Amino acid sequence: MALTFKDGVPENVHPLNVVKRMKGDLVENEMNSTSDTEEIPVGRPPLFEVYMRMAEELAKRSTCARLQVGTVITDSRLEHVVAIGYNGNARGFPNRCDSDQAGKCGCIHSEMNALVKSPGHLRDKVAFITASPCTMCAKLIIQANISHVFFRELYRDSTGVAILESAGVVAVHYTRWMDAWR
């Protein structure tokens, strides 16, 4: 059985990205390949990249002095944005960090801001985050029934990614298309 990844990213095993076919089946514009994975041309930004770029735009609203992060959460079929977030202080507080000390700035993480707005009854939600989650955000993501996490940059501590993976959440370092279509 050959696998084709619509966005050309083999780590992205989201069901909407993977096409399973028997060897020998023809795909329009298919390149010849001898491996078990085959690539098809990508002519426009994949939805995964579109949502990642939405998260990047949200990060620009962050008031954190150290790291600006944005999050977009969609339903499992990538048809509806169900929540957004960026890191910053609590509603009604000054739009700045409480402290300059790393890890103690007092900002609410973008994932937390998005998760408190996300409908709990939806299963297999998908998160797009500009930086991989910290340990606590990873645990909250697991609790929120998110099945896939796409992140652009690796946070200074990769423990959050390991926690996601240990719970069966697919974590994808999604960078392939970050410079295309700009």
Accessible surface in RSA format (square Angstrom, percent):
REM  Atomic radii and reference values for relative SASA: ProtOr
REM  Chains: A
REM  Algorithm: Lee & Richards
REM  Probe-radius: 1.40
REM  Slices: 20
REM RES _ NUM      All-atoms   Total-Side   Main-Chain    Non-polar    All polar
REM                ABS   REL    ABS   REL    ABS   REL    ABS   REL    ABS   REL
RES MET A   1   121.12  62.7  77.65  51.4  43.47 103.5  72.51  61.6  48.61  64.4
RES ALA A   2     0.00   0.0   0.00   0.0   0.00   0.0   0.00   0.0   0.00   0.0
RES LEU A   3    51.82  28.9  51.82  37.1   0.00   0.0  51.82  36.4   0.00   0.0
RES THR A   4     1.52   1.1   1.52   1.5   0.00   0.0   1.52   2.0   0.00   0.0
RES PHE A   5    10.07   5.0   9.92   6.1   0.15   0.4   9.92   6.0   0.15   0.4
RES LYS A   6   105.06  51.3  97.51  59.8   7.54  18.0  51.96  46.8  53.10  56.6
RES ASP A   7     1.01   0.7   0.68   0.7   0.33   0.8   1.01   2.4   0.00   0.0
RES GLY A   8     8.20  10.1   0.00   N/A   8.20  10.1   3.19   8.8   5.01  11.2
RES VAL A   9     8.61   5.7   7.85   7.1   0.76   1.8   8.61   7.5   0.00   0.0
RES PRO A  10    68.66  50.0  61.12  55.7   7.54  27.4  61.42  50.7   7.24  45.0
RES GLU A  11   111.30  63.9  98.65  74.6  12.65  30.1  56.95 110.2  54.35  44.4
RES ASN A  12     0.00   0.0   0.00   0.0   0.00   0.0   0.00   0.0   0.00   0.0
RES VAL A  13    74.10  48.8  62.67  56.7  11.43  27.5  62.67  54.4  11.43  31.0
RES HIS A  14     5.22   2.9   5.22   3.6   0.00   0.0   1.94   2.0   3.28   3.8
RES PRO A  15    98.51  71.8  76.58  69.8  21.94  79.7  83.89  69.3  14.62  90.9
RES LEU A  16    48.23  26.9  41.54  29.7   6.69  16.8  43.09  30.3   5.14  13.8
RES ASN A  17     0.66   0.5   0.53   0.5   0.13   0.3   0.13   0.3   0.53   0.5
RES VAL A  18    28.94  19.0  13.06  11.8  15.87  38.3  13.06  11.3  15.87  43.1
RES VAL A  19    50.59  33.3  47.64  43.1   2.96   7.1  50.59  44.0   0.00   0.0
RES LYS A  20   146.16  71.3 118.02  72.4  28.13  67.0  61.04  54.9  85.12  90.7
RES ARG A  21    20.89   8.8  15.14   7.7   5.75  13.7  19.55  26.7   1.34   0.8
RES MET A  22   117.79  61.0 117.51  77.8   0.28   0.7 106.49  90.5  11.30  15.0
RES LYS A  23   107.62  52.5  84.10  51.6  23.53  56.0  74.42  67.0  33.21  35.4
RES GLY A  24    73.01  90.0   0.00   N/A  73.01  90.0  43.15 118.4  29.86  66.9
RES ASP A  25    66.77  46.8  59.20  58.9   7.57  17.9  17.67  41.6  49.09  49.0
RES LEU A  26   168.22  93.7 137.95  98.7  30.27  76.1 138.09  97.0  30.13  81.1
RES VAL A  27    35.84  23.6  26.23  23.7   9.60  23.1  30.06  26.1   5.78  15.7
RES GLU A  28   150.76  86.6 125.54  95.0  25.21  60.0  58.30 112.8  92.45  75.5
RES ASN A  29   107.74  74.3  81.46  78.7  26.28  63.3  23.04  55.4  84.70  81.9
RES GLU A  30    51.59  29.6  24.19  18.3  27.39  65.2   5.61  10.8  45.98  37.5
RES MET A  31   128.51  66.6 122.38  81.0   6.13  14.6 101.76  86.5  26.75  35.4
RES ASN A  32   155.79 107.4 123.75 119.6  32.04  77.1  36.11  86.9 119.68 115.7
RES SER A  33    49.45  41.8  19.21  25.6  30.25  69.7  18.72  39.9  30.73  43.1
RES THR A  34   143.34 101.9 112.46 114.0  30.88  73.6  84.80 113.9  58.54  88.5
RES SER A  35    55.18  46.6  45.61  60.9   9.57  22.0  49.68 105.8   5.51   7.7
RES ASP A  36    91.44  64.1  86.54  86.1   4.90  11.6  23.86  56.1  67.58  67.4
RES THR A  37    54.59  38.8  50.30  51.0   4.29  10.2  27.94  37.5  26.65  40.3
RES GLU A  38    19.35  11.1  13.84  10.5   5.52  13.1   3.61   7.0  15.74  12.9
RES GLU A  39    81.50  46.8  75.68  57.3   5.83  13.9  22.75  44.0  58.75  48.0
RES ILE A  40    33.75  19.2  32.99  24.6   0.76   1.8  33.40  24.0   0.36   1.0
RES PRO A  41    80.70  58.8  52.67  48.0  28.03 101.9  63.71  52.6  17.00 105.6
RES VAL A  42    35.80  23.6   9.00   8.2  26.79  64.6  12.24  10.6  23.56  63.9
RES GLY A  43    73.55  90.7   0.00   N/A  73.55  90.7  39.91 109.5  33.63  75.3
RES ARG A  44   188.78  79.3 187.30  95.5   1.48   3.5  60.52  82.7 128.26  77.7
RES PRO A  45    45.56  33.2  35.17  32.1  10.38  37.7  35.17  29.0  10.38  64.5
RES PRO A  46    18.41  13.4   7.19   6.6  11.23  40.8  18.41  15.2   0.00   0.0
RES LEU A  47    89.49  49.8  83.40  59.7   6.09  15.3  83.45  58.6   6.03  16.2
RES PHE A  48     8.85   4.4   8.85   5.5   0.00   0.0   8.85   5.4   0.00   0.0
RES GLU A  49     0.00   0.0   0.00   0.0   0.00   0.0   0.00   0.0   0.00   0.0
RES VAL A  50    57.88  38.1  55.80  50.5   2.08   5.0  57.26  49.8   0.61   1.7
RES TYR A  51    18.68   8.7  18.68  10.6   0.00   0.0   5.93   4.5  12.75  15.7
RES MET A  52     0.00   0.0   0.00   0.0   0.00   0.0   0.00   0.0   0.00   0.0
RES ARG A  53    41.35  17.4  40.63  20.7   0.72   1.7  29.15  39.8  12.20   7.4
RES MET A  54    75.21  38.9  70.75  46.8   4.46  10.6  66.81  56.8   8.41  11.1
RES ALA A  55     0.00   0.0   0.00   0.0   0.00   0.0   0.00   0.0   0.00   0.0
RES GLU A  56    37.21  21.4  33.68  25.5   3.52   8.4  22.19  42.9  15.02  12.3
RES GLU A  57    98.80  56.7  92.42  69.9   6.38  15.2  45.14  87.3  53.66  43.8
RES LEU A  58    27.07  15.1  25.74  18.4   1.32   3.3  26.97  18.9   0.09   0.3
RES ALA A  59     9.15   8.4   9.10  14.0   0.05   0.1   9.15  12.9   0.00   0.0
RES LYS A  60   137.54  67.1 114.01  70.0  23.53  56.0  80.76  72.7  56.78  60.5
RES ARG A  61   153.34  64.4 138.38  70.5  14.96  35.6  46.12  63.0 107.22  65.0
RES SER A  62     8.73   7.4   0.00   0.0   8.73  20.1   0.00   0.0   8.73  12.2
RES THR A  63    43.92  31.2  27.41  27.8  16.51  39.3  34.32  46.1   9.60  14.5
RES CYS A  64    10.32   7.8   4.54   5.1   5.78  13.6   0.02   0.1  10.29  11.1
RES ALA A  65    93.05  85.6  50.89  78.5  42.16  95.9  61.80  87.0  31.25  82.8
RES ARG A  66   115.80  48.6  84.27  43.0  31.53  75.1  55.72  76.2  60.08  36.4
RES LEU A  67    60.31  33.6  57.37  41.0   2.94   7.4  60.09  42.2   0.23   0.6
RES GLN A  68    90.68  50.7  74.73  54.6  15.95  38.0  17.27  36.8  73.41  55.7
RES VAL A  69    11.34   7.5  11.34  10.3   0.00   0.0  11.34   9.9   0.00   0.0
RES GLY A  70     0.00   0.0   0.00   N/A   0.00   0.0   0.00   0.0   0.00   0.0
RES THR A  71     1.26   0.9   1.26   1.3   0.00   0.0   1.26   1.7   0.00   0.0
RES VAL A  72     0.00   0.0   0.00   0.0   0.00   0.0   0.00   0.0   0.00   0.0
RES ILE A  73     1.01   0.6   1.01   0.8   0.00   0.0   1.01   0.7   0.00   0.0
RES THR A  74     0.00   0.0   0.00   0.0   0.00   0.0   0.00   0.0   0.00   0.0
RES ASP A  75    19.95  14.0  19.57  19.5   0.38   0.9   9.73  22.9  10.22  10.2
RES SER A  76    41.65  35.2  37.42  49.9   4.23   9.8  13.03  27.8  28.62  40.1
RES ARG A  77   134.41  56.4 129.36  65.9   5.05  12.0  47.64  65.1  86.78  52.6
RES LEU A  78     4.31   2.4   1.93   1.4   2.39   6.0   1.93   1.4   2.39   6.4
RES GLU A  79   111.31  63.9  82.08  62.1  29.23  69.6  32.91  63.7  78.40  64.0
RES HIS A  80   110.75  60.5 106.97  74.4   3.78   9.7  69.33  71.4  41.42  48.2
RES VAL A  81    62.11  40.9  32.45  29.4  29.66  71.5  32.45  28.2  29.66  80.4
RES VAL A  82    34.26  22.5  12.40  11.2  21.86  52.7  18.91  16.4  15.35  41.6
RES ALA A  83     7.94   7.3   0.00   0.0   7.94  18.1   7.78  11.0   0.15   0.4
RES ILE A  84    68.26  38.8  67.91  50.6   0.35   0.9  67.91  48.9   0.35   1.0
RES GLY A  85     0.49   0.6   0.00   N/A   0.49   0.6   0.49   1.3   0.00   0.0
RES TYR A  86    59.38  27.7  57.96  33.0   1.42   3.7  33.67  25.3  25.71  31.7
RES ASN A  87    10.69   7.4  10.69  10.3   0.00   0.0   1.09   2.6   9.61   9.3
RES GLY A  88     5.76   7.1   0.00   N/A   5.76   7.1   5.76  15.8   0.00   0.0
RES ASN A  89    25.56  17.6   5.76   5.6  19.81  47.7   0.74   1.8  24.82  24.0
RES ALA A  90    34.48  31.7  30.39  46.9   4.09   9.3  31.74  44.7   2.75   7.3
RES ARG A  91   228.53  96.0 194.78  99.3  33.74  80.3  87.63 119.8 140.90  85.4
RES GLY A  92    82.19 101.4   0.00   N/A  82.19 101.4  39.99 109.7  42.20  94.5
RES PHE A  93   121.30  60.7 107.38  66.5  13.91  36.2 109.97  66.7  11.33  32.4
RES PRO A  94    63.26  46.1  50.29  45.8  12.96  47.1  62.61  51.7   0.65   4.0
RES ASN A  95   124.65  86.0  99.08  95.7  25.57  61.6  16.57  39.9 108.08 104.5
RES ARG A  96   150.98  63.4 150.01  76.5   0.97   2.3  58.57  80.0  92.41  56.0
RES CYS A  97    20.30  15.4   6.48   7.2  13.82  32.5   4.80  12.2  15.50  16.7
RES ASP A  98    96.79  67.8  58.32  58.0  38.48  91.0  30.63  72.1  66.16  66.0
RES SER A  99    40.91  34.6  29.63  39.5  11.29  26.0  29.05  61.9  11.87  16.6
RES ASP A 100   146.99 103.0 111.39 110.9  35.60  84.2  42.61 100.3 104.39 104.1
RES GLN A 101   107.46  60.1  96.95  70.9  10.52  25.0  36.54  77.8  70.93  53.8
RES ALA A 102    60.05  55.2  38.84  59.9  21.21  48.3  40.47  57.0  19.59  51.9
RES GLY A 103    60.43  74.5   0.00   N/A  60.43  74.5  28.41  78.0  32.02  71.7
RES LYS A 104   131.30  64.1 115.88  71.1  15.42  36.7  69.40  62.5  61.90  65.9
RES CYS A 105    24.08  18.2  23.06  25.7   1.02   2.4   6.19  15.7  17.89  19.3
RES GLY A 106    43.13  53.2   0.00   N/A  43.13  53.2  26.45  72.6  16.68  37.4
RES CYS A 107    15.56  11.8   1.89   2.1  13.67  32.1   1.89   4.8  13.67  14.7
RES ILE A 108    57.08  32.5  53.81  40.1   3.27   7.9  57.08  41.1   0.00   0.0
RES HIS A 109    65.79  36.0  65.15  45.3   0.64   1.6  30.84  31.8  34.95  40.7
RES SER A 110     0.41   0.3   0.00   0.0   0.41   0.9   0.00   0.0   0.41   0.6
RES GLU A 111     8.88   5.1   8.80   6.7   0.08   0.2   1.24   2.4   7.64   6.2
RES MET A 112    49.45  25.6  48.53  32.1   0.92   2.2  31.19  26.5  18.26  24.2
RES ASN A 113    31.08  21.4  31.07  30.0   0.01   0.0   2.26   5.4  28.82  27.9
RES ALA A 114     0.00   0.0   0.00   0.0   0.00   0.0   0.00   0.0   0.00   0.0
RES LEU A 115    24.13  13.4  12.05   8.6  12.09  30.4  12.26   8.6  11.87  31.9
RES VAL A 116   123.31  81.1  85.06  77.0  38.25  92.2  92.90  80.7  30.42  82.5
RES LYS A 117   109.27  53.3  81.57  50.0  27.70  65.9  65.49  58.9  43.78  46.6
RES SER A 118    16.16  13.7   1.28   1.7  14.88  34.3   1.43   3.1  14.73  20.6
RES PRO A 119    40.54  29.5  29.06  26.5  11.48  41.7  40.53  33.5   0.01   0.1
RES GLY A 120    52.63  64.9   0.00   N/A  52.63  64.9  37.45 102.8  15.19  34.0
RES HIS A 121   143.05  78.2 118.07  82.1  24.98  63.9  92.74  95.6  50.31  58.5
RES LEU A 122    48.63  27.1  47.23  33.8   1.40   3.5  48.63  34.2   0.00   0.0
RES ARG A 123   140.76  59.1 128.82  65.7  11.94  28.4  55.35  75.7  85.40  51.8
RES ASP A 124    79.18  55.5  78.00  77.6   1.18   2.8  11.09  26.1  68.09  67.9
RES LYS A 125     1.21   0.6   1.21   0.7   0.00   0.0   0.00   0.0   1.21   1.3
RES VAL A 126     0.00   0.0   0.00   0.0   0.00   0.0   0.00   0.0   0.00   0.0
RES ALA A 127     1.07   1.0   1.07   1.7   0.00   0.0   1.07   1.5   0.00   0.0
RES PHE A 128     0.00   0.0   0.00   0.0   0.00   0.0   0.00   0.0   0.00   0.0
RES ILE A 129     0.28   0.2   0.28   0.2   0.00   0.0   0.28   0.2   0.00   0.0
RES THR A 130    14.06  10.0  12.30  12.5   1.76   4.2  11.97  16.1   2.09   3.2
RES ALA A 131     7.31   6.7   7.14  11.0   0.18   0.4   7.14  10.0   0.18   0.5
RES SER A 132     3.00   2.5   0.00   0.0   3.00   6.9   0.00   0.0   3.00   4.2
RES PRO A 133     0.42   0.3   0.00   0.0   0.42   1.5   0.23   0.2   0.19   1.2
RES CYS A 134    24.48  18.5  20.32  22.7   4.16   9.8  16.00  40.5   8.48   9.1
RES THR A 135    46.26  32.9  43.62  44.2   2.64   6.3  35.18  47.3  11.08  16.8
RES MET A 136   105.73  54.8 104.42  69.1   1.31   3.1  86.06  73.2  19.67  26.1
RES CYS A 137     0.00   0.0   0.00   0.0   0.00   0.0   0.00   0.0   0.00   0.0
RES ALA A 138     0.00   0.0   0.00   0.0   0.00   0.0   0.00   0.0   0.00   0.0
RES LYS A 139   100.89  49.2  99.08  60.8   1.81   4.3  52.18  47.0  48.72  51.9
RES LEU A 140    67.43  37.6  65.73  47.0   1.70   4.3  65.73  46.2   1.70   4.6
RES ILE A 141     1.41   0.8   1.41   1.1   0.00   0.0   1.41   1.0   0.00   0.0
RES ILE A 142    51.47  29.3  41.06  30.6  10.41  25.1  41.66  30.0   9.82  26.6
RES GLN A 143   143.54  80.3 122.26  89.4  21.28  50.7  38.93  82.9 104.61  79.3
RES ALA A 144    21.69  19.9  12.48  19.3   9.21  21.0  21.59  30.4   0.10   0.3
RES ASN A 145    53.19  36.7  44.13  42.6   9.06  21.8  10.65  25.6  42.54  41.1
RES ILE A 146     5.07   2.9   0.31   0.2   4.76  11.5   0.59   0.4   4.48  12.2
RES SER A 147    25.65  21.7  19.22  25.6   6.44  14.8  22.35  47.6   3.31   4.6
RES HIS A 148    16.13   8.8  16.13  11.2   0.00   0.0  14.45  14.9   1.68   2.0
RES VAL A 149     0.00   0.0   0.00   0.0   0.00   0.0   0.00   0.0   0.00   0.0
RES PHE A 150     0.00   0.0   0.00   0.0   0.00   0.0   0.00   0.0   0.00   0.0
RES PHE A 151     6.53   3.3   6.53   4.0   0.00   0.0   6.53   4.0   0.00   0.0
RES ARG A 152     5.05   2.1   4.87   2.5   0.17   0.4   4.87   6.7   0.17   0.1
RES GLU A 153    92.60  53.2  92.59  70.1   0.01   0.0  40.18  77.7  52.42  42.8
RES LEU A 154    98.45  54.8  72.93  52.2  25.51  64.1  72.93  51.2  25.51  68.7
RES TYR A 155    37.24  17.4  29.18  16.6   8.06  21.0  21.69  16.3  15.55  19.2
RES ARG A 156   158.63  66.6 108.77  55.4  49.86 118.7  67.72  92.6  90.91  55.1
RES ASP A 157    67.25  47.1  62.98  62.7   4.27  10.1  24.07  56.6  43.18  43.1
RES SER A 158    58.13  49.1  52.52  70.1   5.61  12.9  15.33  32.6  42.80  60.0
RES THR A 159    60.66  43.1  55.98  56.7   4.68  11.2  38.88  52.2  21.78  32.9
RES GLY A 160     0.37   0.5   0.00   N/A   0.37   0.5   0.00   0.0   0.37   0.8
RES VAL A 161    18.81  12.4  18.81  17.0   0.00   0.0  18.81  16.3   0.00   0.0
RES ALA A 162    57.16  52.6  49.62  76.6   7.54  17.1  52.89  74.5   4.27  11.3
RES ILE A 163    34.29  19.5  32.81  24.4   1.48   3.6  34.11  24.6   0.18   0.5
RES LEU A 164     0.00   0.0   0.00   0.0   0.00   0.0   0.00   0.0   0.00   0.0
RES GLU A 165    98.36  56.5  79.98  60.5  18.38  43.8  30.34  58.7  68.02  55.5
RES SER A 166    99.60  84.2  54.87  73.2  44.73 103.1  52.06 110.9  47.54  66.6
RES ALA A 167    52.74  48.5  13.63  21.0  39.11  89.0  26.32  37.1  26.43  70.0
RES GLY A 168    61.70  76.1   0.00   N/A  61.70  76.1  36.41  99.9  25.29  56.6
RES VAL A 169    10.63   7.0   7.94   7.2   2.69   6.5   8.35   7.3   2.27   6.2
RES VAL A 170    43.05  28.3  38.11  34.5   4.94  11.9  43.05  37.4   0.00   0.0
RES ALA A 171    18.34  16.9   0.00   0.0  18.34  41.7   0.00   0.0  18.34  48.6
RES VAL A 172     1.02   0.7   0.24   0.2   0.78   1.9   1.02   0.9   0.00   0.0
RES HIS A 173    93.99  51.4  74.35  51.7  19.64  50.2  49.95  51.5  44.04  51.2
RES TYR A 174     0.40   0.2   0.00   0.0   0.40   1.0   0.40   0.3   0.00   0.0
RES THR A 175    51.76  36.8  45.12  45.7   6.64  15.8  16.02  21.5  35.74  54.0
RES ARG A 176   110.73  46.5  75.83  38.7  34.89  83.1  40.62  55.5  70.11  42.5
RES TRP A 177    29.90  12.0  29.88  14.5   0.02   0.1  29.90  15.9   0.00   0.0
RES MET A 178    57.89  30.0  56.31  37.3   1.58   3.8  43.79  37.2  14.10  18.7
RES ASP A 179   121.57  85.2 101.19 100.7  20.38  48.2  37.58  88.4  83.99  83.8
RES ALA A 180    33.80  31.1  23.02  35.5  10.77  24.5  32.20  45.3   1.60   4.2
RES TRP A 181   100.54  40.3  56.36  27.3  44.19 103.8  57.45  30.6  43.10  69.9
RES ARG A 182   169.05  71.0  91.11  46.4  77.94 185.6  83.15 113.6  85.90  52.1
END  Absolute sums over single chains surface
CHAIN  1 A    10066.8       7836.7       2230.1       5570.3       4496.5
END  Absolute sums over all chains
TOTAL         10066.8       7836.7       2230.1       5570.3       4496.5
